[in-house]
């Protein structure tokens, strides 16, 4: 029996479905920094005023309000390729064309046109996110969602690395217009993946009207036992981790680390630690189940956050920084994997796009709202007490897991 379980796990890890999750993650991660880091660098090089550069952050609005048009993608089916693959081809094609068009814009002469084109990039990118999230939920069995989510997250981070790091490096060698042309071409593997992937099969009928696509997902969700507990859990599970992360860069500088040391240890070493954490987290969810994974990873997240307080005692120590960053990014990668899979599992497959868009938007609230006053908290408490407080803030989210019978995750078919 153990050998059969091991063989089943190996088959799951190397299945075509997991490759699709990885490639779709790459396609979703690639556009993000093209309208943030790379675009800011281009505008700065062209002498655009800093106030204009700052206002360009508003083009990212579609990422936060994508739930507004998610019901439309649940309700209507394009004439080709099916409900999910059809919309995905439309979103990916529009995204590739808008990225290439963004490269032909002029930051200094026509900033308004550039802003509009960048807005199109984020709109099609957010639309791609909606459909990919729905596709992954509908195509992957519940017991495999954790590992599929880990591959999606790692693919997403690789796409961000290529666009952010690779894009800036290329910009020193070739014009920004060519950088955006190349980045647009990098979406072709994602389009090929969509064309070759199967259309997911779901039980039950999708919404038959736009009203049903908007109202029925809400009725279905809020009539479940424990619906409000799930929302509270989503709000609180990673709130301490998000608050701590907001202030880490000022913290590193405050205790004496240089920008080079931060870039090398925190960004490069930390990136690979996060990749490893997502993979380990995905495999562990296959082995121990979602409920146990959320508990274990949540505790590790809290402990790793508290470890930042230890850096205040060590002072300037590269070894200590690397140890804390490695542990924190590893545990954060594991926690994010389980968390993303959990949200997918909480959706009804008839309304996946709408419900997942709402839950993922809810997940972003603590990152914005709870993180806003962290600077004042540091001034009031000091660095050591601040990080300890961030670790303790994780406790309410973990306690809500005791309502697992309401979540229906500890006994759900496919999980132990």
N, C-alpha and C positions, 0 to 999 in steps of 0.2 A: 504493500500500500504506500509506504513512504516513497518508493521509487516511482510509482505511478504519479504521485503528487508532484515530485520533482520534474518528471517528464512533461507533465501538464504545464507547469510553470515555465519551463524552457520553451515549449511550443508557443505559449502566450507571448513571451518576451520577443521572440523572433517572428511573430506573425505579421502578415501584410497589414493588418489593421493598425499595428503599432507604428509601422513605417509611415502610414498615412497620417497618424497623429503627429509624428515628428515633423513631417514636411509641411503640414498645415500650420503647426506652431511657428516654423521658420517664416512662412509667408505672412503670418500675423505680426511677428516681431520686427520684420524688416522695415515697414513704413514709419514706425513710431518716431525714431530720432531724425528722420528726414525732414520733419516739420518742426523739430526742436533744435537739437544740438547742431546739426549740419547746416540748417537754414540760418540759424543765428550766426554761425561762423561766416557764412557767405555774405550776409547783410553787413556784418561788421567789417569785412574786407572791402566791401563796396562803399563804406563810409556812411551807412544809414544811421540816422540818429538813434540813440539808445532808447528813447521813449517809444519810437516806432517798433524797435526790436522787442521791447517788453510787451507791447500791445499784441504782437503776433502770437502770443501764447493763447489768445482767444480762439485761434483757429482750431484748437484742440477740443472745443466744446462738444462736438459729436461723440467723443468717447464717453462723456458723462451723461448724455441724454439719449443714448442709443436705444433705450427701452421705448422711446416714443414711436419709432417705426418698426420695432421688432414684431408687433402683431401683424403688420402688413406682410412680413416675410413668412409668418406662420400660415396666414390665410390663403395667399395667392400662390399658384404654381406656374412657373414659366413654361412656355410651350416645349422647351427642350431640356433633357437631362434630369427632370424630376424636381421636386420641391426644394431639396437642399442643394444638390449639385447645380441645378439651374441658376438659383440665386448666387451661388458661389462663383460660377463662371462670370456672371454679370458683374459682381463686385470686384473680382480679381482683374477682369479686363478693364473696367473703369479705373481701378487703382493703378494699373500699369500705365495707362495712357495719361492719367493726371500727374503721375510722378515724372514722366518724360516731359510733359507740358510745363511742369514747375521748373524744370531745368532750362527751359527756353524763355522764362520770364526775366525781367530786369529789376533787381532789388532797388536800385537807386532811382531809375526813371519812372517805373510803374509799380510802386509798392502796393497799391490797391489791387491791381491785377494779380500780383504775386500772392497777396493774402487770399484772394478768391480761389486761386488755383490750389494753394495749400489747404484751404477749407475743403475743396473737393477731395484731396488726398485723404484727409482725416475722415470725411464722410464715407468714402468707399472702404477705407481701412476699418472703421467701426462696423460697417455693414458686413464686411468679411468676418470680423470677430463674432458677430451675432450668429452667422450661419455656421461657422466652424464649431463654436460652442454647442450649437444644436446638433450638428452632425456627429460630433464626438459622443454626446450623450445617447443618441439614438443608435449609433453603430456599435458601441462598446458595451459588453455585458457589465452589470453592476460590479461583479467581483474583480473586473479588470480595469475599472475606471481609474483607480489609483495609479497604476503603472502607466496607463495611457496619458493621464494628466502630467505625469513626470516627464514623459517624452515631449508632450506638447510644450511644457514650460521650458525645457532645455532647448527645443527647436526655436522657441520664441526668443530666448536669450542669445542664441547664435545669430538669429536674424538681426537683433539689436546690435550685437558686436560687429557684424559685417557692415551695417549701415552707419553706426556711430563711429567706431574706431577705424574701420576700413575706409569709410567715406571721407573722413578728415585726412587720413594719410594720403589717399588718392588726390585730394584737393591741392596738396602741395606739388603734385606732379602734372596734373591736367586741369582744365577749366571745370568749374562747378557744373556747367551745363552737361559736360561729358560724365561727370560723377552721377548725376541724376539719370542720365540715359542708361548707364551701366546698372544702376540700382533697379530701374524699371525692368531691365532685361532679366535681372535675378529673380523676378516673380514668375518667369516661365516654368521652372520646375514645379511650382505650386499649381499652376494651371494644368500642366500635364498630369499631376497627381489627381486633381479633381476629375479630369476626363477619364482616367483609368480606374478610379475608386468606384465601388458599387454604391447605388442609392440605398440609404438605410431603410429597413422595413420596420414599421411600427404597428402596435396593436391598437385597434380603435380608429375612429375617423378624425382627421384634422378638422379644425373649425370650418364651417360651411358659409360663414358670413364674417364681415369685418367686425361687426358688433360681438359676435361670438368669440372672435380672436382676442378682443380686448377684455370683455367681461368674464367669459368662462374661465380663463386662467386664474383670475382673482378669486372667483367663487370656489373653484376646485382647490386652490391652495388654502384659503382661509377657513374652509370647512373641515380641514384635516385636524385630527387631534395633535396638539402641541405646535400648531403653526406659529404662534407668537414666540414660543421658546426657541424655535429654529431661527427666527429673525433676530432675537436677542443674542443667540450664540454667534451668528454671522457678524453682528456688530462688535462683539466683545472678544472673540477668540484671538485676534491678532492686534488688538488695540495697543497693548503695552509694547509690543515689538515695533509697531509703526511709530509710536511716540519716541522711542529710543533712537530709531534710525534717523529721524528728522534732525537730531542734534549731534550725530556722531562726528561729522566733519569739523564743526567748530570745536568739539571736544578734543579731537586729535591735535588740532592746531594749538589749542590752549595748553596742552600738556607737553608741547615741544616737538611734535613730529613735523617734518618738512613736507612740502607738497609732493616731492619725489617719493618719499617714503610712503605717503598715503596712497599715491598712485600705484606704486609697485605692490605693496602689501594688501591694501584694502581693495583696490579695484581689480588688479590682475589676479593675485592669489585668491582673493575673495570670490571672484567670478567663478573660478574652477571649483572652489569649495561649494558654492551654491549649486553648480551643475552636478557635482557628486552627491550633494544632499538630496536633490530632486530624484536622482536615480535610485539611491538607497531608499528614500521614502516610498517610491513607487513599488519597489520589490517587496518592502516590508508590508505594504497594504495588501499585497497578494498573499503574504504568508500569515499575517496575524489579524487581518480584517480592518475595516474602517474604524470601528468604535475604539479598539485598542490603539490603533495608530494615532487617532486624534488625541487620546490621552497622553501617550508617550511623547509625541512630538510637541504637544502643548507644554508639557513639563520641561522638556529640553529647551524650548524657546525661552521660557521664563528664566531658567537657570543661566542660559547663555547671555541673556540681557543683564542679569545681575553680575556677570563676569566683567562687564565694563567698569563696574565700581572698583574691581581689583586693579585695573590699569592706573587708577589714581594713586595707588600705593606703590606700584612698580615704577611709575614715572616713565621716562623715555627708555623703552626697551623694545627693540625690534622683535626679539624672540617672544616676549609677552604679547605684543600686538598681534603677531602672526598666530599665536595660539588662540587668542580670544576671537580674532576674525575668523579663523578656520572653524572653530566650534560654533560661533554664532551663525555664520553663513550656511554651514552644514545643517544645523537644526532648523534654520529658517527655510531652507530649500525643502526639507522634509515636511515641515508644517504647511507650507504653501501647497505642496503636492496633494496632501490629504484634504486640505481645506477646499481646493478647487474641485477635487473629485466629489467631496461631500455636497457641495452646492449643485453639481451636475446631478447627483443622485436624488436630490430633493425636488427635481422637476418632473412633471408629467410629460411623457414623450409626445403627447398630442399638442402640447403648447411649449415645447422646449425653448424655442427662440425667445418668446415673451418672458417666461418665468426666469430663465437663466439671466437674461439681460437685466431684469429687475434685481435679482439677488446679487449679481456682480456689481451693479451700481450701488447697492446698499453696502457692499463690502468696502467701497471706496470712501464712505462717509467718515469712518474713524481716521483715515489717513489725512483728510482735509480738516475736519472739525477738531478732533482730539489733539492733533499735532500742532494746531495753531498757537496755543498758549505755552508750548514747551519752553520757549526762551525765557518767559517770565518765571516758569517753574524752576529753571536752572539758577536764575538770579536769586530766587528766594531760598532754595534748598541746597544749592551746591551740586557739583557733578556726582559725587558718591551717593548722596541721598536720592538724587533724581533717578539714577539707574536702578537703585533698589526699589523705588516706588513704581517704576515702569514694570519691574518683574512682578511685584505684588498685584498690579492691576490685571495680570493674567488670571488671577484666581477666580473671579466671577465667571469668566468664560468656561473654565474647567469645571466649575461646580454645576453649570448648566448641563454639562454632559451627563450628569447623573439623571437627567430627564431622558435618558436614551430610549426608554419605552415609548415616549412621545415621538422621538425622532424616527423610531422603527429602523435603527441602523445596527443594533447589536444582534438582532435576531433576523434581520432581513435576509431573504434567500440570496445566496452567493457570498455572504459574509459570515464569519464565525461569531 
